[in-house]
Amino acid sequence: MQTSYILVCDNMTSKAIISILLLVAIFIPFLTAPNANSQTGSAFTITVVTVGTPPPYQCALLPLEFSAQRGQLVWGYFTADVTMDIYVLSQTDFNAFVQGNTCSLPATAYPLFMQTQVVGSNNAYSATVPSNGIYYILFVYRNNGINQITSGFATIDLSYPPYITLTQVSASATATTFTSSNSTILTVNTAIPEFPIWGTAIPLILSITLAAAILRRKRN
């Protein structure tokens, strides 16, 4: 009777241990998840800018200047309520764009990034800076003669890395076909959750231990 009792207790203890390990493995990832309002991790700066509607069959430039170091990655997302062209340009290519006075990138230019006729939300851009210097994120709003918006200006929400500072530059002084733009800037931090390594390692170890315990029980 005593031997039977010990075996029953051992089985019950094994089941209890396995159940506890299983519950811990399931709930630890939730316990280690960061708070949604946490400011840890990488963050974007979000800028909201507006650009006035140009006359029919002309375009408006919205150049945003920034200084960057060689090898830095400049990336983010933007939302536009009207069709836009976006470029990431060096100082030389930006000057050539403005001086060309054609609303188009010169054939000799080498943009770090370009995408034309983009509208809507969650549009990604990315560029790696080749050398230290001044660069531009350039939006081009073309008026094709069809009334796309009634507000008289287009709105762009742009996110970019916090380690660069954007400065809006007026292009109206150097290109008569470009309409100057007005902007309002709002800066917020959007945290990207970071999960600690141990938050992944512990559930994995517990899962392996649980599997080993189950296999050992089956063999016995």
Z-matrix of the N, CA and C atoms (Angstrom, degrees):
N
C 1 1.456
C 2 1.528 1 110.52
N 3 1.333 2 116.01 1 -39.68
C 4 1.454 3 119.35 2 -179.48
C 5 1.509 4 111.88 3 -65.64
N 6 1.385 5 115.32 4 -39.98
C 7 1.461 6 119.27 5 178.16
C 8 1.513 7 110.72 6 -63.55
N 9 1.318 8 117.64 7 -42.11
C 10 1.477 9 121.83 8 178.47
C 11 1.511 10 110.95 9 -61.88
N 12 1.334 11 116.05 10 -41.87
C 13 1.463 12 120.16 11 -179.85
C 14 1.532 13 111.21 12 -62.68
N 15 1.333 14 115.20 13 -41.62
C 16 1.472 15 119.42 14 179.73
C 17 1.513 16 111.01 15 -64.19
N 18 1.348 17 117.22 16 -40.26
C 19 1.458 18 120.40 17 179.51
C 20 1.515 19 110.99 18 -64.59
N 21 1.338 20 115.79 19 -41.57
C 22 1.473 21 119.67 20 178.82
C 23 1.514 22 110.73 21 -63.00
N 24 1.335 23 115.47 22 -43.49
C 25 1.467 24 119.31 23 178.91
C 26 1.523 25 111.41 24 -63.05
N 27 1.347 26 116.14 25 -41.74
C 28 1.461 27 119.67 26 178.82
C 29 1.512 28 111.19 27 -61.65
N 30 1.339 29 116.57 28 -41.89
C 31 1.473 30 120.04 29 179.07
C 32 1.518 31 111.13 30 -64.49
N 33 1.347 32 115.15 31 -42.19
C 34 1.466 33 119.06 32 179.55
C 35 1.517 34 110.67 33 -65.49
N 36 1.348 35 115.93 34 -40.50
C 37 1.474 36 119.43 35 179.54
C 38 1.522 37 111.16 36 -65.01
N 39 1.327 38 116.18 37 -40.84
C 40 1.469 39 120.29 38 178.57
C 41 1.517 40 110.75 39 -62.53
N 42 1.322 41 116.30 40 -43.72
C 43 1.470 42 119.94 41 179.02
C 44 1.524 43 111.27 42 -63.40
N 45 1.346 44 115.59 43 -40.60
C 46 1.464 45 119.14 44 179.97
C 47 1.522 46 111.15 45 -64.40
N 48 1.348 47 115.21 46 -44.27
C 49 1.468 48 119.29 47 179.78
C 50 1.525 49 110.97 48 -62.68
N 51 1.334 50 116.36 49 -43.60
C 52 1.460 51 120.37 50 179.58
C 53 1.523 52 110.71 51 -62.63
N 54 1.344 53 117.44 52 -41.62
C 55 1.469 54 121.70 53 179.83
C 56 1.518 55 110.88 54 -63.39
N 57 1.355 56 115.77 55 -42.77
C 58 1.466 57 119.69 56 179.61
C 59 1.523 58 111.08 57 -64.13
N 60 1.345 59 116.19 58 -45.12
C 61 1.464 60 119.95 59 178.84
C 62 1.518 61 111.46 60 -60.45
N 63 1.322 62 116.46 61 -39.80
C 64 1.461 63 120.75 62 179.77
C 65 1.520 64 111.17 63 -64.68
N 66 1.328 65 117.35 64 -45.05
C 67 1.469 66 121.06 65 179.50
C 68 1.522 67 111.47 66 -63.54
N 69 1.344 68 116.05 67 -42.54
C 70 1.475 69 119.58 68 179.32
C 71 1.519 70 110.98 69 -63.06
N 72 1.345 71 116.61 70 -42.22
C 73 1.466 72 120.47 71 -179.97
C 74 1.511 73 111.53 72 -63.14
N 75 1.339 74 116.30 73 -33.39
C 76 1.469 75 119.91 74 -178.56
C 77 1.520 76 111.39 75 -75.12
N 78 1.358 77 117.47 76 -41.98
C 79 1.457 78 119.86 77 -169.76
C 80 1.518 79 114.92 78 -92.42
N 81 1.335 80 119.55 79 -17.48
C 82 1.473 81 120.17 80 -178.74
C 83 1.526 82 112.67 81 -59.75
N 84 1.350 83 121.18 82 -41.14
C 85 1.470 84 118.62 83 178.98
C 86 1.517 85 112.67 84 -58.60
N 87 1.358 86 117.36 85 -32.91
C 88 1.463 87 119.48 86 179.28
C 89 1.516 88 110.98 87 -74.32
N 90 1.346 89 116.14 88 -35.53
C 91 1.454 90 119.32 89 179.69
C 92 1.513 91 112.29 90 -69.99
N 93 1.324 92 117.72 91 -27.65
C 94 1.468 93 121.47 92 -178.32
C 95 1.517 94 113.08 93 -92.57
N 96 1.324 95 118.27 94 -4.65
C 97 1.464 96 120.96 95 179.82
C 98 1.515 97 109.82 96 -67.21
N 99 1.326 98 119.20 97 137.75
C 100 1.459 99 121.38 98 -178.38
C 101 1.509 100 111.24 99 -73.52
N 102 1.323 101 114.94 100 157.64
C 103 1.460 102 121.53 101 175.96
C 104 1.520 103 109.49 102 -64.87
N 105 1.330 104 116.56 103 138.79
C 106 1.465 105 120.82 104 -177.81
C 107 1.515 106 111.87 105 -63.46
N 108 1.362 107 117.02 106 -24.18
C 109 1.452 108 120.74 107 -178.93
C 110 1.518 109 112.48 108 -93.86
N 111 1.323 110 116.96 109 6.56
C 112 1.456 111 120.90 110 -178.17
C 113 1.518 112 111.30 111 -67.25
N 114 1.329 113 116.02 112 146.41
C 115 1.461 114 120.81 113 178.59
C 116 1.519 115 111.66 114 -99.44
N 117 1.356 116 117.44 115 10.30
C 118 1.451 117 119.62 116 177.84
C 119 1.512 118 110.00 117 -76.75
N 120 1.326 119 116.12 118 161.44
C 121 1.462 120 120.36 119 178.38
C 122 1.517 121 110.89 120 89.58
N 123 1.310 122 115.19 121 -179.95
C 124 1.449 123 121.09 122 179.28
C 125 1.515 124 109.74 123 -71.79
N 126 1.321 125 116.56 124 155.59
C 127 1.458 126 121.06 125 -178.54
C 128 1.513 127 109.32 126 -139.78
N 129 1.326 128 115.33 127 153.79
C 130 1.450 129 121.89 128 172.36
C 131 1.519 130 109.08 129 -103.47
N 132 1.311 131 115.72 130 152.33
C 133 1.453 132 121.18 131 164.11
C 134 1.520 133 106.51 132 -98.99
N 135 1.318 134 116.32 133 132.62
C 136 1.465 135 121.16 134 -178.07
C 137 1.523 136 109.26 135 -110.84
N 138 1.302 137 116.20 136 124.43
C 139 1.452 138 122.52 137 -179.48
C 140 1.522 139 110.16 138 -117.72
N 141 1.314 140 115.74 139 132.03
C 142 1.457 141 121.41 140 176.69
C 143 1.526 142 108.26 141 -107.57
N 144 1.315 143 117.10 142 118.69
C 145 1.469 144 121.37 143 -178.03
C 146 1.517 145 109.91 144 -126.78
N 147 1.311 146 115.47 145 155.50
C 148 1.460 147 121.34 146 176.19
C 149 1.516 148 109.76 147 -124.54
N 150 1.308 149 116.47 148 147.36
C 151 1.458 150 121.82 149 177.43
C 152 1.526 151 108.14 150 -132.03
N 153 1.340 152 115.40 151 129.79
C 154 1.458 153 120.73 152 -176.71
C 155 1.520 154 112.39 153 -67.19
N 156 1.327 155 115.78 154 146.49
C 157 1.469 156 120.73 155 178.32
C 158 1.526 157 110.16 156 -67.49
N 159 1.312 158 119.17 157 124.60
C 160 1.470 159 121.36 158 179.94
C 161 1.526 160 110.70 159 -77.75
N 162 1.322 161 119.03 160 168.46
C 163 1.465 162 121.65 161 174.95
C 164 1.527 163 110.34 162 -61.37
N 165 1.333 164 117.17 163 159.52
C 166 1.477 165 120.26 164 -179.91
C 167 1.529 166 111.93 165 -53.95
N 168 1.328 167 115.39 166 137.31
C 169 1.458 168 125.04 167 177.34
C 170 1.530 169 112.49 168 63.54
N 171 1.325 170 115.60 169 24.78
C 172 1.458 171 121.44 170 169.43
C 173 1.525 172 107.92 171 -124.89
N 174 1.326 173 115.70 172 -178.15
C 175 1.461 174 118.33 173 -179.35
C 176 1.516 175 110.27 174 -137.92
N 177 1.327 176 114.87 175 159.26
C 178 1.459 177 122.20 176 176.15
C 179 1.516 178 108.69 177 -116.19
N 180 1.332 179 115.66 178 135.61
C 181 1.455 180 121.58 179 178.43
C 182 1.517 181 110.58 180 -98.47
N 183 1.312 182 115.82 181 139.93
C 184 1.456 183 121.28 182 170.26
C 185 1.526 184 107.48 183 -127.02
N 186 1.342 185 117.63 184 88.51
C 187 1.471 186 120.57 185 -179.49
C 188 1.526 187 111.05 186 -91.23
N 189 1.325 188 116.52 187 131.56
C 190 1.456 189 123.44 188 177.97
C 191 1.526 190 107.74 189 -118.26
N 192 1.314 191 115.45 190 114.33
C 193 1.463 192 121.65 191 -173.64
C 194 1.531 193 110.91 192 -91.35
N 195 1.327 194 116.31 193 143.27
C 196 1.458 195 120.12 194 174.55
C 197 1.528 196 109.59 195 -150.60
N 198 1.314 197 114.45 196 155.39
C 199 1.462 198 121.25 197 176.29
C 200 1.524 199 108.25 198 -103.80
N 201 1.348 200 116.70 199 137.66
C 202 1.465 201 120.33 200 -177.49
C 203 1.513 202 110.60 201 -144.14
N 204 1.319 203 114.49 202 158.47
C 205 1.452 204 121.72 203 179.61
C 206 1.529 205 110.37 204 -100.74
N 207 1.304 206 115.10 205 157.06
C 208 1.461 207 120.93 206 179.37
C 209 1.534 208 111.34 207 -56.07
N 210 1.317 209 115.52 208 132.05
C 211 1.450 210 121.48 209 177.52
C 212 1.514 211 114.70 210 88.48
N 213 1.332 212 118.32 211 -9.93
C 214 1.458 213 119.93 212 178.88
C 215 1.532 214 110.49 213 -68.53
N 216 1.322 215 114.75 214 140.75
C 217 1.461 216 121.30 215 177.01
C 218 1.514 217 108.85 216 -96.89
N 219 1.320 218 115.73 217 120.86
C 220 1.459 219 121.71 218 176.97
C 221 1.526 220 107.06 219 -107.54
N 222 1.312 221 116.16 220 116.57
C 223 1.456 222 118.51 221 -174.70
C 224 1.528 223 109.79 222 -153.94
N 225 1.319 224 114.41 223 166.30
C 226 1.454 225 120.02 224 179.42
C 227 1.512 226 110.23 225 166.48
N 228 1.318 227 114.77 226 -155.93
C 229 1.459 228 121.42 227 -178.35
C 230 1.530 229 108.93 228 -137.93
N 231 1.316 230 115.79 229 158.60
C 232 1.459 231 118.60 230 174.96
C 233 1.523 232 110.56 231 -145.12
N 234 1.310 233 113.82 232 154.22
C 235 1.461 234 122.55 233 176.44
C 236 1.514 235 107.57 234 -124.04
N 237 1.305 236 117.43 235 134.60
C 238 1.468 237 122.05 236 179.06
C 239 1.525 238 109.31 237 -133.12
N 240 1.329 239 115.96 238 138.60
C 241 1.467 240 119.09 239 -179.73
C 242 1.526 241 112.18 240 -91.69
N 243 1.324 242 116.31 241 6.51
C 244 1.458 243 121.58 242 175.90
C 245 1.527 244 107.18 243 -149.36
N 246 1.313 245 117.12 244 157.91
C 247 1.463 246 120.96 245 -177.35
C 248 1.529 247 111.31 246 -61.12
N 249 1.341 248 115.59 247 131.06
C 250 1.459 249 122.20 248 -177.02
C 251 1.523 250 110.36 249 -133.27
N 252 1.342 251 115.34 250 155.67
C 253 1.461 252 122.28 251 163.83
C 254 1.524 253 106.92 252 -104.71
N 255 1.332 254 117.26 253 142.53
C 256 1.460 255 120.66 254 177.11
C 257 1.523 256 109.25 255 -129.12
N 258 1.327 257 115.28 256 137.79
C 259 1.451 258 122.13 257 178.39
C 260 1.528 259 108.81 258 -134.95
N 261 1.330 260 116.45 259 149.25
C 262 1.463 261 121.75 260 164.27
C 263 1.519 262 105.34 261 -115.43
N 264 1.345 263 115.69 262 117.30
C 265 1.456 264 121.09 263 -168.71
C 266 1.524 265 111.95 264 -127.36
N 267 1.317 266 114.77 265 151.56
C 268 1.459 267 120.64 266 169.62
C 269 1.529 268 109.02 267 -75.08
N 270 1.334 269 115.19 268 169.62
C 271 1.467 270 119.51 269 177.99
C 272 1.530 271 111.19 270 -59.04
N 273 1.329 272 116.87 271 -41.97
C 274 1.464 273 121.59 272 -178.78
C 275 1.529 274 111.55 273 -63.07
N 276 1.332 275 116.53 274 -46.57
C 277 1.462 276 119.71 275 -177.83
C 278 1.525 277 111.51 276 -71.50
N 279 1.326 278 117.26 277 -31.96
C 280 1.460 279 119.15 278 175.66
C 281 1.520 280 110.77 279 -65.42
N 282 1.326 281 116.84 280 -44.86
C 283 1.465 282 119.86 281 177.92
C 284 1.529 283 111.33 282 -59.81
N 285 1.328 284 116.02 283 -40.93
C 286 1.464 285 120.16 284 179.25
C 287 1.521 286 111.36 285 -65.31
N 288 1.327 287 116.18 286 -37.36
C 289 1.463 288 120.40 287 178.05
C 290 1.529 289 110.68 288 -61.27
N 291 1.325 290 115.33 289 -49.82
C 292 1.471 291 120.26 290 -177.97
C 293 1.523 292 110.91 291 -65.34
N 294 1.320 293 118.31 292 -44.67
C 295 1.458 294 121.99 293 -177.40
C 296 1.524 295 112.42 294 -69.16
N 297 1.352 296 116.13 295 -24.61
C 298 1.463 297 119.17 296 178.34
C 299 1.504 298 113.02 297 -67.26
N 300 1.345 299 116.67 298 -27.96
C 301 1.468 300 121.41 299 172.67
C 302 1.528 301 112.22 300 56.94
N 303 1.331 302 116.49 301 34.62
C 304 1.468 303 119.79 302 -177.97
C 305 1.520 304 113.02 303 -124.28
N 306 1.313 305 118.14 304 1.41
C 307 1.471 306 123.43 305 -176.89
C 308 1.526 307 112.40 306 66.48
N 309 1.323 308 117.90 307 14.62
C 310 1.457 309 121.68 308 -179.08
C 311 1.524 310 110.05 309 -133.27
N 312 1.315 311 115.53 310 154.09
C 313 1.449 312 120.53 311 178.83
C 314 1.525 313 109.87 312 -74.09
N 315 1.329 314 118.56 313 132.15
C 316 1.474 315 120.40 314 178.53
C 317 1.530 316 111.32 315 -60.53
N 318 1.311 317 115.57 316 149.57
C 319 1.464 318 120.70 317 -178.41
C 320 1.522 319 111.96 318 -64.17
N 321 1.323 320 117.37 319 -22.73
C 322 1.469 321 120.85 320 -177.81
C 323 1.528 322 112.46 321 -86.32
N 324 1.326 323 117.29 322 -5.12
C 325 1.465 324 121.01 323 -176.61
C 326 1.526 325 111.39 324 -79.05
N 327 1.311 326 115.37 325 153.76
C 328 1.464 327 122.44 326 177.27
C 329 1.536 328 109.00 327 -125.59
N 330 1.319 329 117.44 328 82.46
C 331 1.468 330 119.73 329 -177.91
C 332 1.528 331 111.22 330 -66.08
N 333 1.321 332 116.23 331 144.41
C 334 1.453 333 120.61 332 175.04
C 335 1.527 334 110.61 333 -74.32
N 336 1.318 335 114.92 334 -25.71
C 337 1.465 336 121.28 335 174.97
C 338 1.514 337 107.76 336 -158.57
N 339 1.329 338 116.38 337 143.53
C 340 1.462 339 120.15 338 173.39
C 341 1.518 340 110.16 339 -153.37
N 342 1.306 341 115.70 340 142.61
C 343 1.454 342 122.56 341 174.03
C 344 1.518 343 107.18 342 -151.67
N 345 1.304 344 117.14 343 129.18
C 346 1.463 345 120.82 344 -175.08
C 347 1.521 346 111.22 345 -111.84
N 348 1.323 347 114.07 346 155.03
C 349 1.472 348 122.42 347 175.63
C 350 1.528 349 111.40 348 55.17
N 351 1.333 350 114.70 349 56.45
C 352 1.462 351 121.25 350 -179.21
C 353 1.525 352 109.44 351 -110.85
N 354 1.320 353 116.44 352 140.71
C 355 1.453 354 121.82 353 177.84
C 356 1.520 355 108.27 354 -148.99
N 357 1.325 356 116.29 355 160.59
C 358 1.457 357 119.99 356 177.74
C 359 1.518 358 112.18 357 96.87
N 360 1.332 359 115.77 358 -161.29
C 361 1.461 360 120.93 359 -171.87
C 362 1.525 361 112.09 360 -112.36
N 363 1.343 362 114.11 361 165.59
C 364 1.469 363 122.80 362 175.61
C 365 1.529 364 113.22 363 56.84
N 366 1.322 365 116.09 364 40.38
C 367 1.461 366 120.85 365 174.80
C 368 1.530 367 108.42 366 -87.51
N 369 1.314 368 116.86 367 121.76
C 370 1.463 369 120.99 368 -174.94
C 371 1.527 370 111.40 369 -90.76
N 372 1.338 371 115.34 370 148.88
C 373 1.456 372 120.99 371 170.71
C 374 1.525 373 107.41 372 -139.24
N 375 1.324 374 116.51 373 153.74
C 376 1.458 375 120.68 374 -178.15
C 377 1.521 376 109.90 375 -159.11
N 378 1.327 377 116.45 376 136.63
C 379 1.461 378 120.90 377 178.80
C 380 1.518 379 109.65 378 -152.44
N 381 1.322 380 116.66 379 137.81
C 382 1.461 381 122.24 380 175.09
C 383 1.526 382 108.63 381 -101.38
N 384 1.308 383 116.08 382 125.60
C 385 1.463 384 121.90 383 -175.28
C 386 1.533 385 109.43 384 -73.21
N 387 1.346 386 118.08 385 125.76
C 388 1.467 387 120.44 386 -176.17
C 389 1.524 388 114.26 387 -79.92
N 390 1.336 389 117.35 388 -25.41
C 391 1.465 390 120.05 389 -178.63
C 392 1.523 391 109.09 390 -158.75
N 393 1.318 392 115.89 391 162.41
C 394 1.462 393 120.01 392 178.42
C 395 1.524 394 110.04 393 -61.54
N 396 1.332 395 116.28 394 139.34
C 397 1.453 396 118.10 395 178.07
C 398 1.512 397 113.62 396 160.79
N 399 1.329 398 114.86 397 -168.21
C 400 1.455 399 123.52 398 179.54
C 401 1.528 400 108.97 399 -98.75
N 402 1.317 401 115.99 400 135.21
C 403 1.465 402 122.11 401 -179.45
C 404 1.524 403 109.62 402 -134.50
N 405 1.328 404 114.81 403 169.70
C 406 1.460 405 120.15 404 -176.52
C 407 1.520 406 110.84 405 -137.02
N 408 1.339 407 114.54 406 135.17
C 409 1.459 408 120.25 407 162.08
C 410 1.521 409 105.00 408 -95.04
N 411 1.300 410 116.48 409 116.36
C 412 1.459 411 121.28 410 -171.90
C 413 1.527 412 110.67 411 -117.05
N 414 1.331 413 116.06 412 122.59
C 415 1.460 414 122.11 413 173.01
C 416 1.525 415 108.82 414 -103.78
N 417 1.310 416 115.75 415 136.54
C 418 1.463 417 121.66 416 179.01
C 419 1.523 418 108.28 417 -122.18
N 420 1.328 419 115.67 418 119.33
C 421 1.465 420 122.82 419 179.94
C 422 1.526 421 107.79 420 -105.38
N 423 1.320 422 116.14 421 110.03
C 424 1.465 423 121.65 422 -178.78
C 425 1.525 424 110.20 423 -96.97
N 426 1.302 425 115.34 424 131.49
C 427 1.466 426 120.43 425 174.79
C 428 1.528 427 107.67 426 -98.50
N 429 1.335 428 115.54 427 105.58
C 430 1.466 429 119.91 428 -177.09
C 431 1.525 430 113.50 429 -87.66
N 432 1.332 431 115.46 430 13.17
C 433 1.456 432 119.65 431 178.70
C 434 1.518 433 114.20 432 91.55
N 435 1.333 434 116.37 433 -9.93
C 436 1.467 435 121.01 434 177.48
C 437 1.518 436 108.07 435 -100.20
N 438 1.310 437 116.19 436 128.68
C 439 1.459 438 121.10 437 -176.91
C 440 1.528 439 109.39 438 -70.18
N 441 1.337 440 117.39 439 103.71
C 442 1.460 441 121.49 440 -177.42
C 443 1.530 442 112.59 441 -90.54
N 444 1.306 443 116.63 442 -33.39
C 445 1.458 444 120.89 443 178.97
C 446 1.522 445 108.96 444 -136.41
N 447 1.325 446 115.75 445 153.60
C 448 1.467 447 120.63 446 -176.58
C 449 1.525 448 112.91 447 -105.50
N 450 1.330 449 117.14 448 -6.02
C 451 1.461 450 120.27 449 -175.88
C 452 1.524 451 112.80 450 -77.71
N 453 1.339 452 117.24 451 -17.38
C 454 1.456 453 120.21 452 -177.74
C 455 1.515 454 113.75 453 89.40
N 456 1.313 455 117.42 454 -1.93
C 457 1.473 456 120.58 455 176.65
C 458 1.525 457 108.89 456 -154.11
N 459 1.307 458 114.64 457 155.03
C 460 1.469 459 121.38 458 176.13
C 461 1.519 460 108.95 459 -101.21
N 462 1.319 461 115.61 460 149.96
C 463 1.467 462 121.47 461 -179.58
C 464 1.525 463 109.93 462 -116.49
N 465 1.323 464 115.55 463 134.15
C 466 1.462 465 122.01 464 -179.57
C 467 1.526 466 108.62 465 -126.28
N 468 1.317 467 116.46 466 127.45
C 469 1.465 468 122.57 467 171.06
C 470 1.526 469 106.81 468 -101.96
N 471 1.308 470 116.70 469 118.57
C 472 1.465 471 121.44 470 -175.49
C 473 1.522 472 110.43 471 -123.17
N 474 1.335 473 116.81 472 128.95
C 475 1.465 474 120.63 473 172.17
C 476 1.520 475 109.10 474 -107.61
N 477 1.339 476 115.52 475 145.26
C 478 1.460 477 120.78 476 -178.39
C 479 1.524 478 108.59 477 -153.35
N 480 1.342 479 118.39 478 163.89
C 481 1.467 480 120.98 479 -176.02
C 482 1.525 481 111.61 480 -64.01
N 483 1.323 482 116.95 481 147.45
C 484 1.471 483 120.21 482 -178.42
C 485 1.521 484 114.33 483 -72.57
N 486 1.348 485 116.87 484 -11.87
C 487 1.465 486 118.69 485 -178.34
C 488 1.526 487 112.78 486 -86.86
N 489 1.324 488 117.96 487 4.19
C 490 1.467 489 120.34 488 171.24
C 491 1.524 490 108.80 489 -120.34
N 492 1.320 491 115.34 490 155.22
C 493 1.467 492 121.71 491 178.14
C 494 1.515 493 108.92 492 -119.48
N 495 1.326 494 116.14 493 122.15
C 496 1.458 495 120.50 494 179.65
C 497 1.519 496 110.95 495 -91.08
N 498 1.317 497 115.85 496 137.83
C 499 1.459 498 122.58 497 175.92
C 500 1.511 499 108.62 498 -126.46
N 501 1.328 500 116.82 499 125.63
C 502 1.462 501 119.02 500 -179.72
C 503 1.528 502 110.26 501 -75.46
N 504 1.310 503 115.82 502 135.09
C 505 1.461 504 122.49 503 -178.10
C 506 1.517 505 108.85 504 -116.63
N 507 1.322 506 117.36 505 134.05
C 508 1.457 507 120.91 506 177.30
C 509 1.519 508 109.72 507 -82.29
N 510 1.324 509 116.10 508 128.31
C 511 1.464 510 120.08 509 -179.93
C 512 1.517 511 112.13 510 -100.62
N 513 1.341 512 117.45 511 -4.00
C 514 1.461 513 119.75 512 -174.72
C 515 1.520 514 112.34 513 -66.31
N 516 1.328 515 117.84 514 -23.93
C 517 1.456 516 120.65 515 -177.43
C 518 1.526 517 112.05 516 -76.36
N 519 1.326 518 117.00 517 -18.93
C 520 1.451 519 119.28 518 -175.40
C 521 1.527 520 113.47 519 -115.72
N 522 1.317 521 117.66 520 -6.10
C 523 1.471 522 119.97 521 -179.12
C 524 1.521 523 109.28 522 -146.98
N 525 1.326 524 115.88 523 110.80
C 526 1.460 525 119.89 524 -173.27
C 527 1.529 526 113.17 525 -69.37
N 528 1.313 527 117.63 526 -21.34
C 529 1.468 528 118.99 527 -179.37
C 530 1.528 529 112.29 528 -84.90
N 531 1.320 530 117.16 529 -3.49
C 532 1.454 531 120.13 530 -178.53
C 533 1.517 532 110.29 531 -102.80
N 534 1.313 533 116.00 532 134.58
C 535 1.453 534 121.32 533 178.20
C 536 1.514 535 109.19 534 -90.56
N 537 1.318 536 116.68 535 132.96
C 538 1.460 537 119.30 536 179.59
C 539 1.524 538 109.89 537 -66.94
N 540 1.329 539 116.45 538 157.77
C 541 1.461 540 121.52 539 -175.87
C 542 1.516 541 110.81 540 -121.50
N 543 1.313 542 114.58 541 156.40
C 544 1.454 543 121.35 542 175.09
C 545 1.521 544 108.57 543 -113.42
N 546 1.316 545 116.51 544 150.14
C 547 1.463 546 117.57 545 -178.49
C 548 1.516 547 111.21 546 -142.69
N 549 1.312 548 114.95 547 152.83
C 550 1.452 549 122.64 548 167.37
C 551 1.518 550 106.10 549 -124.93
N 552 1.323 551 116.79 550 139.47
C 553 1.456 552 120.52 551 -173.16
C 554 1.521 553 110.41 552 -117.12
N 555 1.311 554 115.48 553 131.12
C 556 1.456 555 123.25 554 176.74
C 557 1.517 556 107.77 555 -125.44
N 558 1.326 557 116.32 556 124.04
C 559 1.461 558 120.63 557 -178.33
C 560 1.523 559 109.70 558 -112.21
N 561 1.322 560 116.38 559 126.42
C 562 1.463 561 122.09 560 176.97
C 563 1.515 562 108.09 561 -136.64
N 564 1.303 563 116.35 562 159.48
C 565 1.458 564 121.80 563 175.97
C 566 1.510 565 109.52 564 -104.05
N 567 1.321 566 116.77 565 127.47
C 568 1.452 567 122.69 566 177.17
C 569 1.511 568 107.81 567 -114.01
N 570 1.323 569 116.39 568 105.92
C 571 1.459 570 120.36 569 -175.29
C 572 1.513 571 110.98 570 -73.73
N 573 1.333 572 115.12 571 139.96
C 574 1.454 573 122.12 572 172.09
C 575 1.518 574 107.09 573 -101.60
N 576 1.342 575 118.91 574 117.28
C 577 1.466 576 120.36 575 -175.55
C 578 1.520 577 111.85 576 -57.67
N 579 1.338 578 114.90 577 140.26
C 580 1.451 579 121.11 578 174.66
C 581 1.521 580 108.71 579 -123.07
N 582 1.321 581 117.44 580 125.32
C 583 1.446 582 122.23 581 -179.85
C 584 1.521 583 108.98 582 -98.22
N 585 1.362 584 118.16 583 126.68
C 586 1.469 585 119.53 584 179.80
C 587 1.511 586 111.25 585 -63.77
N 588 1.340 587 114.91 586 153.86
C 589 1.461 588 120.09 587 -177.16
C 590 1.520 589 110.97 588 -62.42
N 591 1.355 590 116.04 589 -39.20
C 592 1.463 591 117.33 590 -177.13
C 593 1.509 592 111.67 591 -67.96
N 594 1.323 593 117.13 592 -22.59
C 595 1.457 594 119.51 593 177.87
C 596 1.514 595 111.82 594 -67.41
N 597 1.319 596 117.30 595 -22.01
C 598 1.467 597 121.70 596 176.05
C 599 1.518 598 111.03 597 -96.28
N 600 1.348 599 116.22 598 -35.83
C 601 1.461 600 120.08 599 -175.04
C 602 1.525 601 111.90 600 -69.04
N 603 1.352 602 117.43 601 -42.94
C 604 1.464 603 119.90 602 -176.71
C 605 1.519 604 112.60 603 -61.71
N 606 1.359 605 119.29 604 -48.65
C 607 1.463 606 118.02 605 176.90
C 608 1.524 607 112.77 606 -58.92
N 609 1.358 608 116.58 607 -35.30
C 610 1.456 609 119.39 608 179.56
C 611 1.529 610 110.79 609 -65.96
N 612 1.346 611 117.69 610 -43.69
C 613 1.459 612 121.53 611 178.67
C 614 1.520 613 111.13 612 -63.17
N 615 1.332 614 115.55 613 -43.16
C 616 1.459 615 119.70 614 179.76
C 617 1.525 616 111.81 615 -64.59
N 618 1.328 617 115.52 616 -37.75
C 619 1.459 618 119.19 617 179.00
C 620 1.526 619 110.65 618 -64.76
N 621 1.345 620 117.00 619 -40.84
C 622 1.466 621 120.73 620 178.51
C 623 1.527 622 110.34 621 -64.96
N 624 1.353 623 116.17 622 -42.95
C 625 1.462 624 120.53 623 178.10
C 626 1.520 625 111.01 624 -61.23
N 627 1.336 626 115.80 625 -42.12
C 628 1.464 627 120.60 626 179.24
C 629 1.522 628 110.88 627 -62.27
N 630 1.329 629 116.32 628 -44.03
C 631 1.465 630 119.66 629 -179.99
C 632 1.524 631 111.12 630 -63.91
N 633 1.340 632 116.54 631 -38.78
C 634 1.465 633 120.46 632 179.56
C 635 1.529 634 111.16 633 -65.83
N 636 1.352 635 115.53 634 -39.38
C 637 1.459 636 119.46 635 179.56
C 638 1.519 637 111.43 636 -65.28
N 639 1.348 638 116.16 637 -40.03
C 640 1.455 639 119.72 638 179.58
C 641 1.509 640 110.91 639 -65.59
N 642 1.329 641 117.69 640 -42.84
C 643 1.465 642 121.34 641 179.00
C 644 1.532 643 111.34 642 -63.10
N 645 1.340 644 116.98 643 -39.53
C 646 1.452 645 120.78 644 -179.87
C 647 1.528 646 110.70 645 -66.11
N 648 1.327 647 116.62 646 -38.49
C 649 1.463 648 119.82 647 177.47
C 650 1.506 649 111.72 648 -63.46
N 651 1.347 650 116.37 649 -40.89
C 652 1.458 651 119.80 650 -179.15
C 653 1.537 652 110.80 651 -65.82
N 654 1.330 653 116.06 652 -37.29
C 655 1.474 654 119.20 653 179.46
C 656 1.529 655 111.22 654 -67.83
N 657 1.340 656 115.87 655 -36.46
C 658 1.464 657 119.25 656 179.57
C 659 1.526 658 111.20 657 -75.16
